[in-house]
Amino acid sequence: MTPRTVYILKCADDTLYTGSTNNIEKRLNEHNNLKSWAHYTKIRRPVELVYFETYETMSEVRKRENEIKKLKKEDKETLIRGVKFVF
């Protein structure tokens, strides 16, 4: 089974982008190289994968993606550093 992934990218302008995919290598390549899609990251290249979590289903991934997107930037940075905190 292909792992489903929620991820955080660090953009060249130091902003963070959260997304989800069922193929992280392909998606990272798209964020850095495609001329279409992902306008946010396209104008902030290069992007670097700084965090990811894998799940069994896309519904789990989407739920987690929404949780992460609601976090303040400093809370996302804490997550990236691996410091445990409660939602």
N, C-alpha and C positions, 0 to 999 in steps of 0.2 A: 504494500500500500504506500502511495506517495504521501509524504508528510505535508500537512497543511501548516502554514507558517504565518505568524504575525510578526512584523519587523519594524524597526526604527532605523531610519537613515539620518546621518548627519550631513547636511549640505555645506557647500563651500562658503556660504554666508553665515554659518554657525546655527542655522535653524534646524529643527528636527521634523522629519516627515514619518508618519506612521501609515503602514499599509498591510495588506495580506495577500497571500498567493499560495498556489500549490506547487510552485517551482521557483524557489528563491534565487537560484543561480541565473535563470533566464530573466526573472523580473529585475534583478540588480543590473544586468546587462542592458535591459530596456531603459531603465532609469538613466543610465549613463550614456546611452548611444542612440536611441531612437529619436527621430525628428518629430514624431507624433506622440500622442498619449501624455500622461503625467506632466502637464504644463508646469506645475509647481516645481518639480525637480529639474525639468528641462532647462529652466532659466537659472538654476542654482548649482550647476555641475562644477566639479565632480561631486558625486555623493558617495558616502562610505557606509557600509552596513556596520552598525554599532551595537545592535541588540536583536535577538529573535527568540521566539518561543514556538514550539511545535505542538500540534493537537491532532486528534484522530479525525475530526470532522470540520468542515468549513463553517458550520453553525457555531462551534466552539471558538473558532478563530475569529469570526465576525464579532461575537460577543466580547471577546478579549480586546480586539481592535478598538471597539467603541469605548471600552473602559479606559484604555491607554490614551485615546484621543481626548478624553475629558480631563486628563491630568494637566496640571500646570507644567511649564517647561522644567522647573526645578525638580518636580516630582519624577518626570521622565528621566532626568539626568541621574537622580538617585537610583531609579530602576536600572539604568544602564550600568552604573557603578556596582550593582549587585547588592545594594543595601536593602534589606527587607523592611517593608512598611505595610501598614494596614490601609485598605481602601475604605 
